[in-house]
Amino acid sequence: MSSRNCIKKRPSCSKIAKATNIISYQLSVISYQLSVISYQLSVIGYRLSVIGYRLSVIGYRLSVFGIFLAGF
């Protein structure tokens, strides 16, 4: 039975269809929010990797400076 026939023949079917549409909309909103969170986490991950790279450069420079000081 198609949804149009269901709605015409039974008023309770109309309530079920409306509830299904509401649930579908809420799930799409949750899906969108999860995709935004996923994007934000990827940005945070990128920033942390940049910070990690900068710290490794600083560590390298400090080790070179330490070797330079050890030469004296």
DARA-V608064 format. One record per residue. RES is the residue in one small letter. SS is DSSP state (H for helix, E for strand, L for the rest). Layout:
res=RES ss=SS
res=RES ss=SS
This chain:
res=m ss=L
res=s ss=L
res=s ss=H
res=r ss=H
res=n ss=H
res=c ss=H
res=i ss=H
res=k ss=H
res=k ss=H
res=r ss=L
res=p ss=H
res=s ss=H
res=c ss=H
res=s ss=H
res=k ss=H
res=i ss=H
res=a ss=H
res=k ss=H
res=a ss=H
res=t ss=H
res=n ss=H
res=i ss=H
res=i ss=H
res=s ss=H
res=y ss=H
res=q ss=H
res=l ss=H
res=s ss=H
res=v ss=H
res=i ss=H
res=s ss=H
res=y ss=H
res=q ss=H
res=l ss=H
res=s ss=H
res=v ss=H
res=i ss=H
res=s ss=H
res=y ss=H
res=q ss=H
res=l ss=H
res=s ss=H
res=v ss=H
res=i ss=H
res=g ss=H
res=y ss=H
res=r ss=H
res=l ss=H
res=s ss=H
res=v ss=H
res=i ss=H
res=g ss=H
res=y ss=H
res=r ss=H
res=l ss=H
res=s ss=H
res=v ss=H
res=i ss=H
res=g ss=H
res=y ss=H
res=r ss=H
res=l ss=H
res=s ss=H
res=v ss=H
res=f ss=H
res=g ss=H
res=i ss=H
res=f ss=H
res=l ss=H
res=a ss=H
res=g ss=L
res=f ss=L
